[in-house]
Amino acid sequence: MIKLIESSFYREQETKEALIRFIRSAKRFSCGDVVESFERQFAKYQGRRDSIFFHSGSSANLGLIQALMNMGKLKRGDSVGFSAVTWATNVMPLMQLGLKPVPIDVELNTLNVSSAQLKKVLVKHSLQAIFLTNLLGFCDDLDKIEQLCKKHKILLIEDNCEGLGTVYRGKRLGNYSYASTFSFFVGHHLSTIEGGAICTDDPKFSSMLRMVRAHGWDRSIPSKEQVALRKQHRVNHFYSRFTFYELGYNLRPTEIQGFLGNLQLKYFPEIAKKRNKNFLQMAKVLYANTEKYIPLRYDHIDFISAFSVPLVCRSKKILEKLIKQAKGKVEIRPIVGGDITEQPFYRKHGEVPVELPNAQIVHRQGLYLSCDPELSQKDIKTILDVFAK
């Protein structure tokens, strides 16, 4: 069977051997210098001032929302728009921290929120923020969404956990917002087994994120800020290491994850090129079959670092037939969490959802398949035999 992801890491054997050597020689495994090295390297790659490493993409989402609330940029009861087709832990922190989630429908031909869909929501809702998902490495007119947010003084943040490497209008996804989250889970673009990050250009926000990541204490922030905090709260040296200034968690990664991040990041340009090549080869054939699939539009994107190859079938019947045809041959999945308002947790804890016709079609008639950089031409031929004929 062609799996969604063949290996735990790109160049797996080479990576495992390097990891063994690191474990044998390392004197520390809890969050330290190696993690900080990866944070610097990832920020440099992404083109942002700072990168803060978390133990997962989901914890990065949680840490992001908590940090925004700690700084007063969001408060309980604020309305936050989110992409209706997304991952569960994009929405859950909004609920958990007392915000009001407002779903925004997607476009069928991009699977992402557009400025047109956002305008429809703004007629009915006054949003304080939007947590936009760049689904599967694609986007819609993100530049216009950014302009719309500035016009209405809406805080824009991106969940870019599936969009690492994609470039739209000369700018990397994840750089259109105040801050953006990333995931390095096995099977994502870059694997540290478990792992995630937040990128931002605001140094004060970076310090808040570091406090949220580690119990709310000040150990990881610049020394000048430590001195100011301790002076403000009259904390002497003896108590300083066990003083907690902000609401926080323990969301820290390990040095092992930092080592893997540094190593895999060296391979990432090669990974992104292969994902791009594989996607374009399959998309050219699959999206031409307009009787079976709703074609995905991607010609507005400069470079697609595709997380997967998504297919939205014209009917539920076609989807069910493809599921049978793929069994034992090609591993497939629903398109992420589908219409997230259809999920049991949202039905239980969220407000009665609005109609989201496009998200519902994606939910009921969509699937995705592998865009693994390790796919062979034989693998691609098998995929096209199953899904194109």
C-alpha positions in Angstrom: 0.0 0.0 0.0 1.1 3.6 -0.7 1.1 5.3 2.7 0.4 8.9 3.3 4.0 9.2 4.6 6.6 6.5 4.1 9.2 7.4 6.7 9.3 9.1 10.1 12.0 11.5 8.7 13.3 12.5 5.3 16.5 10.5 4.7 15.4 8.4 7.6 18.4 6.1 8.0 20.9 9.0 7.9 18.7 10.9 10.4 18.5 7.9 12.8 22.2 7.4 12.8 22.8 11.1 13.6 20.2 11.0 16.3 21.9 8.0 18.0 25.2 9.9 18.0 23.5 12.9 19.5 21.9 11.0 22.3 25.2 9.3 23.2 27.0 12.6 23.4 24.4 15.0 24.7 24.7 16.2 28.3 21.2 17.7 28.5 17.9 16.6 27.0 15.4 19.1 28.5 14.8 22.4 26.5 18.1 24.2 26.1 20.7 25.4 23.7 19.9 23.0 20.8 16.2 24.1 20.9 17.4 27.7 20.8 19.6 27.0 17.8 16.6 25.5 15.9 14.5 28.5 16.8 17.1 30.8 15.3 17.4 28.7 12.2 13.7 28.3 11.6 13.0 32.0 12.1 15.7 32.7 9.5 14.2 30.3 7.1 10.7 31.6 7.5 11.9 35.3 7.4 10.4 36.3 10.7 12.2 38.0 13.7 11.5 35.2 16.2 10.5 31.6 16.3 9.4 29.9 19.6 9.5 26.1 19.6 6.7 24.1 21.3 6.2 20.4 21.8 3.4 20.2 19.2 1.5 22.3 16.7 -1.6 22.0 18.8 0.3 23.3 21.9 1.5 26.1 19.7 -2.1 27.0 18.9 -3.0 26.9 22.6 0.1 29.0 23.6 -0.7 31.5 20.9 -4.2 32.2 22.1 -3.2 32.3 25.8 -0.4 34.7 25.1 -2.7 37.0 23.1 -5.1 37.0 26.1 -2.3 37.6 28.6 -1.2 40.7 26.7 -4.8 42.0 26.4 -5.0 41.7 22.7 -7.9 39.4 23.2 -10.3 39.1 26.1 -13.0 36.6 27.2 -16.1 37.0 25.1 -14.3 38.4 22.0 -15.5 37.0 18.7 -12.8 35.2 16.7 -13.4 34.0 13.2 -11.9 30.7 12.1 -11.7 28.6 8.9 -14.6 26.2 8.9 -12.5 23.5 7.4 -9.6 23.1 9.8 -8.1 20.9 12.6 -9.8 20.5 15.9 -7.1 22.1 18.0 -7.3 25.3 16.0 -10.8 25.9 17.4 -10.6 24.2 20.8 -8.3 26.9 22.4 -10.9 29.5 21.5 -13.5 27.6 23.4 -11.3 26.6 26.3 -10.2 30.2 26.9 -13.7 31.8 26.8 -13.7 33.3 23.3 -16.6 33.1 20.9 -15.6 31.1 17.8 -17.2 32.3 14.5 -16.9 29.9 11.5 -16.1 31.2 8.1 -17.0 29.2 5.0 -14.3 28.2 2.5 -14.3 28.3 -1.3 -14.7 25.0 -3.0 -12.0 25.6 -5.6 -9.3 26.6 -3.0 -10.5 24.8 0.2 -9.6 28.1 2.0 -11.3 31.2 3.3 -11.5 34.1 0.8 -12.0 37.8 1.3 -15.5 37.4 -0.2 -16.4 34.8 2.4 -14.9 37.0 5.2 -17.0 40.0 4.0 -20.2 37.9 4.4 -19.3 37.1 8.0 -18.4 40.8 8.8 -21.9 41.8 7.8 -23.3 39.8 10.8 -20.4 39.7 13.2 -17.9 42.2 14.7 -14.7 40.2 14.9 -11.7 41.0 17.1 -9.5 38.4 15.5 -9.3 35.8 12.7 -7.5 32.5 13.1 -7.0 31.6 9.5 -5.9 28.1 8.4 -3.8 27.7 5.3 -5.3 24.3 4.6 -3.1 21.6 3.1 -0.5 24.2 2.0 -3.0 26.2 -0.2 -4.6 29.6 0.3 -7.1 31.9 -1.3 -6.7 35.7 -1.7 -4.7 36.1 1.5 -3.3 39.5 0.6 -6.9 40.9 0.3 -7.8 39.2 3.6 -4.8 40.9 5.2 -6.0 44.3 3.9 -9.5 43.7 5.0 -8.3 42.9 8.5 -6.2 46.1 8.7 -9.2 48.1 7.5 -11.5 46.7 10.2 -8.8 46.5 12.9 -9.0 42.8 13.1 -6.1 40.8 14.5 -5.0 38.3 11.9 -3.2 35.1 13.0 -2.4 32.1 10.8 -2.5 28.3 11.5 0.2 27.4 9.0 0.7 23.9 10.3 0.1 22.5 6.8 1.6 25.3 4.8 5.3 25.3 5.4 7.2 26.4 2.2 4.3 27.6 0.1 4.8 31.1 -1.4 1.9 33.3 -2.4 2.5 36.7 -4.1 6.1 36.7 -3.2 5.5 36.0 0.5 5.7 32.7 2.5 2.4 31.5 4.0 2.7 32.2 7.7 4.0 35.7 7.1 0.7 37.5 6.4 -0.2 37.8 10.1 0.8 39.1 13.5 1.8 35.5 14.4 1.6 32.1 12.9 1.8 28.5 14.1 3.6 25.5 12.5 3.6 21.7 13.1 6.5 19.3 12.9 4.5 16.2 13.5 5.5 13.0 11.7 3.9 13.2 8.3 4.1 17.0 8.0 6.6 18.8 5.9 9.3 18.7 8.4 9.4 16.1 11.2 10.7 16.3 14.7 8.4 13.4 15.7 6.2 15.8 17.7 6.8 19.5 17.6 5.5 22.9 16.6 6.4 26.6 16.5 5.1 30.1 16.6 6.7 32.9 14.4 6.2 36.6 15.0 8.1 39.9 14.5 7.0 41.4 17.9 9.8 40.9 20.5 7.4 41.6 23.4 5.0 38.9 22.2 8.0 36.5 21.8 8.8 37.0 25.5 5.2 36.4 26.4 5.1 33.2 24.4 8.2 32.0 26.1 6.6 32.6 29.5 3.4 30.8 28.4 5.4 27.9 27.2 7.1 27.4 30.6 4.7 27.8 33.5 4.5 31.6 33.3 8.0 32.2 34.7 10.7 34.4 33.3 13.6 32.1 32.8 13.6 32.2 29.0 13.1 35.9 28.4 15.9 38.5 27.8 17.7 39.5 31.0 16.6 43.2 30.8 13.0 42.0 30.9 13.7 39.7 33.8 15.1 42.5 35.8 12.1 44.8 35.0 9.6 42.1 36.0 11.4 41.2 39.2 11.7 44.9 40.2 8.0 45.5 39.4 6.9 42.6 41.5 9.6 43.0 44.2 11.0 39.5 43.6 14.5 38.9 45.0 17.1 36.5 43.6 16.2 33.6 46.0 12.5 33.5 44.8 13.0 34.5 41.2 13.3 31.0 39.8 9.9 30.0 41.3 7.9 33.1 40.6 5.1 32.9 38.0 4.0 36.1 36.3 1.5 35.0 33.7 -1.0 32.2 32.9 1.0 29.4 31.3 1.5 25.7 30.8 4.4 23.3 30.3 4.6 23.2 26.5 8.3 22.9 26.1 10.0 20.7 23.5 13.1 18.6 24.2 16.7 18.9 22.9 16.0 15.8 20.9 13.3 17.6 19.0 15.6 20.6 18.5 18.4 18.4 17.1 15.9 16.8 14.7 14.6 20.2 13.6 18.1 21.5 12.8 18.9 18.4 10.8 15.7 18.2 8.9 15.6 21.9 8.1 18.8 21.4 6.1 16.8 19.0 3.8 13.7 21.2 3.6 14.4 22.9 0.3 14.7 19.5 -1.3 11.6 18.2 0.5 9.5 21.2 -0.7 10.7 20.9 -4.3 9.7 17.2 -4.4 6.3 17.9 -2.8 5.7 20.6 -5.4 6.8 18.3 -8.3 4.6 15.4 -7.1 1.6 17.6 -6.6 1.8 19.3 -10.0 2.2 15.9 -11.7 -0.8 14.4 -10.1 -3.0 17.5 -10.1 -2.6 18.0 -13.8 -4.3 14.7 -14.4 -6.7 14.5 -11.5 -8.2 18.0 -11.7 -8.7 17.6 -15.4 -11.4 15.0 -14.6 -14.1 17.6 -14.0 -16.9 15.1 -14.2 -15.6 13.3 -11.2 -13.9 16.1 -9.2 -14.3 19.8 -8.4 -11.0 21.1 -9.7 -8.7 22.9 -7.3 -7.4 26.3 -8.3 -3.7 26.9 -7.6 -2.5 29.0 -10.4 -2.6 32.1 -8.2 0.1 30.6 -5.9 3.8 31.2 -6.7 5.1 27.9 -5.2 3.0 25.1 -3.7 4.6 23.1 -1.0 1.6 20.7 -0.9 0.8 18.8 2.3 -1.3 16.4 0.3 -3.4 16.0 -2.9 -7.0 16.8 -2.0 -10.0 15.7 -4.0 -13.5 16.9 -3.7 -15.9 14.5 -5.4 -18.9 15.6 -7.3 -21.1 13.3 -5.3 -21.0 11.1 -2.2 -21.5 8.1 -4.4 -18.2 8.8 -6.2 -16.4 9.2 -2.9 -17.7 5.9 -1.6 -16.6 4.1 -4.8 -13.1 5.6 -4.5 -12.8 4.5 -0.9 -13.4 0.9 -2.1 -11.1 1.2 -5.0 -8.3 2.6 -2.8 -8.5 -0.1 -0.1 -5.3 -2.0 0.2 -3.7 0.1 -2.6 -3.5 3.8 -1.5 -3.9 5.2 2.0 -6.4 8.1 2.1 -8.0 10.4 4.7 -10.9 12.8 5.0 -9.9 16.4 4.3 -8.5 17.3 7.7 -11.4 17.7 10.2 -13.9 18.6 7.5 -16.6 21.0 8.5 -15.4 21.4 12.1 -18.9 22.5 13.2 -20.1 19.0 12.4 -17.7 17.5 14.9 -19.1 16.2 18.2 -17.0 18.5 20.4 -18.3 21.5 18.5 -21.9 20.4 18.6 -21.5 20.0 22.4 -19.5 23.1 23.3 -20.0 25.5 20.4 -23.0 27.6 19.5 -25.6 26.4 17.0 -23.6 26.6 13.7 -24.6 28.6 10.7 -25.0 27.1 7.3 -21.6 26.4 5.7 -22.5 24.9 2.3 -19.0 24.6 0.9 -17.5 23.3 4.1 -20.2 20.7 4.2 -19.5 19.5 0.7 -15.8 19.2 1.6 -16.7 17.3 4.7 -19.0 14.8 3.0 -17.4 14.4 -0.4 -13.7 15.1 0.1 -10.5 13.0 0.6 -6.8 13.5 0.4 -3.9 11.3 -0.6 -0.2 11.3 -0.4 2.2 14.0 -1.7 5.1 12.4 0.1 8.5 13.6 -1.2 9.5 9.9 -1.2 6.9 8.9 -3.8 8.3 7.0 -6.8 7.0 7.3 -10.3 5.6 3.8 -9.8 3.7 5.0 -6.8 2.3 8.0 -8.7 1.2 5.7 -11.6 -0.7 3.5 -9.1 -2.4 6.6 -7.6 -3.5 7.8 -11.0 -4.7 4.4 -11.9 -6.9 4.3 -8.9 -8.2 7.9 -8.9 -8.0 9.0 -12.5 -9.4 6.1 -14.5 
